[in-house]
Amino acid sequence: MKLGLLSAILAEKNFRQAVDLCAEIGFETMETACWPKQGATRRYAGVTHLDVDALRMEQIESELNYAREKGVQVCALAYYPNPLSPDEAERALAVKHICRLIDVAAETGIGLVNTFIGRDRFKTVEDNLELYEKVWTPIIKLAEEKRVRIAIENCPMIFSRDEWPGGNNLASTPAIWDDIFRRIDSGFLGLNYDPSHCVILDMDYIRPLYTYADKIFHVHLKDTHIFRDRLDRVGRMAYPLEFMAPKLPGLGDIDWARFCSALYDIHFTGSACIEVEDRNFEENDAAIRKGIALPIETYPNIFLPEQERDL
């Protein structure tokens, strides 16, 4: 297992500056934000550390070589839109850019694209599954041809009013994963597993690691805290941010020793990237850097590479 960082929190830095920070802190990999330059309106989206539309392939390779020289591997290209959006223009843009990232991931040897399945929040789960099969079958066919794996994050994307009533990402529960993998049966389609989303939905966050071991291509290390008094007041059907808050690993409700133990049990050898969405560590560059480094400082014997642990 390799420890990395999702670069989206470093929105004010360019690719090389983000790599420098990763190298300084001791990360082995970086999941690199690759949104199209049109950006996005939601928080933590719209960050472009590799502009795959504007840069020529030799320029992209130059950036990747810089990262290698610093000892940081780009483990995945990251883009989390809504490819099943009810807005056809938004859907088309998302699909086009995912396909572009597949091409770049193939040409560079990165071999992994992290994204969302998407969802039409006004339709039922069943209708969305039909839409998913229609939209995603050609995407996965391209991924298979290019030998690029697609890792779907399990976030429900149902945090704000504009994401209700159904949320903007279908792939949030094991029952739905089963349908997704049955409808498109491919070794190139798997999960970018984030345990914090299971906590929000009041689900076991350890068991899926064992059940879907062969489908876990990538991991997000993000915590969450449920404020029980708030939940008792508004209920689980409220906007989640009314009763929970994203946290850095170690500052929320997840047992990281148990979680990482399970990753070792299943012989996970991919990247586990810290995702910073903790607003207590976003005030300025110093706060962001402190937040990025805190999980390693808190749990050095869990998150550091084996050769650097204090065993």
N, C-alpha and C positions, 0 to 999 in steps of 0.2 A: 504494500500500500504506500502510495506517495502522497505527501501532504502538500496542498496547494492553496491558492487564493482565487476566488472569482473577482475579476478586475473591476467589476461595475462600480464598486464603492470609490474607485479612484477616478472619478469622472473628470477632474480637473487636470489630470496628468496624461501625457501622451504614452504611447506603447513603451518606449524605452525607459521612461521615468517609472512606470508601473513595474517593469521588470527589475529595475534597480532596487526598488523598495522590497520586492519579493526576495531578491538575492540577499539584501541586507538583513532581513528578518530570518531567513533560513528556509524559505519555501522551495520545494523541489519543482513544483509545477505551477502554471497559471492558466486558469480557464479564462479565455480572452473574449471580452465583450466585442461583438461584431455587428451592432445594429447598423442599418442603413442610415445615411446622414440626415434623412428626413426626421430622425429622432422619434420620440414618443412622449406622451403626456404624463404617464404614470411614473411614480418615484422608482428609482433604480433602473429605469429602462432608458433606451435611447443613447447609451454610451457606446462610443466607437473607438476602440483601441487598435483595431485593424480594419481599415476601410477597404473591404475587398472589392468594392465597385470602382474605386478611383485608382488604387495601386495596381501597377503591373506585377506580374508574377515574380519577376526578379527583385522588385522592391519588397514584396512580401517575404521572399526568401532572405533578403538582407536583414529584415527585422527579426526573423526567426533565428538567423545566425547570431545576431546580437544577444538574443536570449540564451542560446546555447553557450556562448562564450561566458555568460554570467552564471552558468550552471542552472538555468531555469528552463524547463521544457513547457512549451505550449501544449497542454494536454487535450484541449477541446476548444472549438469555436462556439461561442455562446450567443444565442439570439432567442428571445422568449416573447413572440408575438401571439396573435390569435388567428391561426390558419383556418379556423371554422367560423370566423366572424360572420354575423348576418349582413355586414357591409361588404358587398362583393369586391369593391376596390381594395379595402383593407385586406381581405382574404387573398386576393390575387398578389398583392405586394408581399405578403408574408410567405406565400408558397414560392414565389419567384426568388426571394432572398434566401430561403432555406436551400433551394436547389443550387444557388450560387455558392453557398457555403459548403455544400456537399462536393462541388467541383474543386473548390480550393482545398478542402480537407483531403481530397484524393491526391491532388497534385503535389501538396506539401508533405504528405505522409502523416499528417496529424491523425486522420482516420476517425475522428469523432466530432459530431455536431450535437450540442445540447439545446433543447428547445421545448416548446409546449405542443400538445396535440391541438389545443384550442377548443372552443365550444361556442355554439349559438345559445346564448343564455336564455332565450325565449322559447327554446324547444325542449322536449323531454329527453331523457337519457337515451331512450330507444331511437328517437329520431336523429339524435346527434351521432349515435353509433353508425347509422346508415350514412350520414354525411361524412363521417370520418373515413369510412371504407372507400367512398367515392374520391375524396380529396387526397387521402394518404397513400392509396395503392400505387399511383404513378411515382410519388416521392420515394417510397421504399424501393420500388423497382429501380429507380436511378441510384439509390444508395447501394443496392446490391450490385449493380453493374460497376459502380465505382469502388466497391469494397470499403464503404464508409458506414460506420455504425451511427445510429440515431438514438440518443438517450433522452427520453421524455421525463420531464420533472413532474412529480406528483402533487404539485401545488393546486388547490382548488380555485385560486384566483377569484375570490368572492369577498374581498375586504372592504369595498367601497360601494356607494349607491349605484354607480354606473356599471358595476359588475353583477348586480342583482337582476333577476331572481336566481339564475342558475349558475352564475360564475362563468369565467372565461377559459377554463381548462377542464376538459372532461376526465383526464386520467388521474383521479384523486383517490381511488379506493381499490383494494385488491379485486373486488368483484368486477369492477370496470376494467382493470388490467386484464383479467381473464378473457373478457369479451374482445378487447383490443388485440390481444395476442392470438386469439382464435380466428378473428376475421382477417388479420394479416399475419400469417405465420411465417416469420422471417428471423433468422439469426442475427440480422442487422438492426432489429428493432428491440429496444430495451428501455431501462429506467435510469434516470438521474435521481437517485433516491435521497430525499430530504426528510429526516425523522420528525422535524418540527411540525410538518403539516399533519402528520398522524396525531400528534398531541392536540392540535387545534380541533381535529375531528373526533377526539376521544377514542382513538384506536391504538392497538398495540404497535409500537414502533420497532420492536425487536424481531418478532416472528416473521415479517415479510423478508427479512434478510436471508433467512433459511429457506423459505418457500420459493423465493424468486432469485435464488443465488446466481443462476446462470443468466439472468436478465438484468442484473445490476451492473451497468457499464460505468457508472460514475456516481459519486456521492457528494452531497452538500452537507457541510457541517454548520448547522444553524440551530439555535436553541429557541425556545419560546417559554413564556411564563403565563399561566392561567391565573387570573385574579379571581379567586373563588367567590368573594363577596359580590363582585360585579356580575359574574356568571349567574349567581343565584338570583340576581335582580332582573337581568335581561334575557337569560336563557340562551341555549345553544343556537337558536335560529336568528339571533341578533347579528349585526355586523360584527365579525370577529374582533376587530380592533376595539370594540366596546368592552371586551372581557379578557383580552390577551395582549401581549406585547412581544415582538421579536427580540431575541436576546443573543448575545455572543455565546458560543459554547462554554458551558460552565456557569452561566449566570441565570439559567432557566430551570426547567423541570426535567430535562433529560439526564439519564444516568449514562455519562459518556464512557465510563469504564466498561459497563455492560455492552453498550453499543459497539465500541471498538473491539471488544472481545469477540462479539459475533462476527464482525468483519474479518477478523483473523481466523475464526472457525471456518468460514466459507472460502478462505484463501483468496480474499479479494486483493487483486494486485493493481487495480486502477488508481485513479486519483480521487482523494477526498479533499474537497476545496472548501475552505472557510468562506461563508457568505455573510457579509456584514450588513445587517439591516437594523442595528441597535442604535436608536436615536440618541442614546446617552453618549455615543462615541462618534458624533458627526459634526460637532460644532466648528472644528477647524482641522487643518492638516495634522497638528500634533495629536488631537483627540482621535482622529481616524487611525493614525499610526499606532497609538496606544491600543485601540480596539483590535486592530489586526493582529498585534503581537500577543495580546492578553491570553488567548487560549493556550498558546505554546508555553507561556510563562506559568499558567495555572496548572496545566497537565503535561509537563515535559515528558513524563514516562509513557504517555499515551500518544501524543501527537508528534513528537520529534522522530526523525528517522532513527532506526535502531542503533546505529553506530554513534549517535549523539546523545542517547539516553543516559541518565544517571542510574545504571543498573547495579 
